[in-house]
Amino acid sequence: MYFTRVGNMVVILLCGGDKSTQDEDIRSAKALASELGD
């Protein structure tokens, strides 16, 4: 689970996995977070 801020809101990104997929999970969370800013 990851989170980001959009304005004054905290948005919880329900994505993730285990340690073996952590790098890809972080990339996915960053991509989702960038879509929120559009």
N, C-alpha and C positions, 0 to 999 in steps of 0.2 A: 504494500500500500504506500502510495506517495501522496504528497499534497503540494499545492501551489496557492498563491494569492492572486486574486483578480480584484483590483480595487481594494475595498475594505472587506472582501469576503475571502474565506479560506475554502478552497475546493479540494475535496478528497478524491484522488484518482484511484479507483479500484482496479488496479492492474498489478501484476507481479508474479513471482514464482519462487523458486528456491535459489540457493547460492549458485548453482550451475548455470542459471539463466539470468543472473543479476545484471550483467552488462547490457544485454538486449532489453531487459525490463526497464532499465533506466532510460535507454534510448526511446523506447515506446512511451514512457511517461512524459519525457520531454516533448515528444511530438504531439501528444494529446494536449499538454499544457500550452504549447504554442498555438494550437487551433483555438483554444479558449480566448486568446488575445486578439483574434481576428475580428 
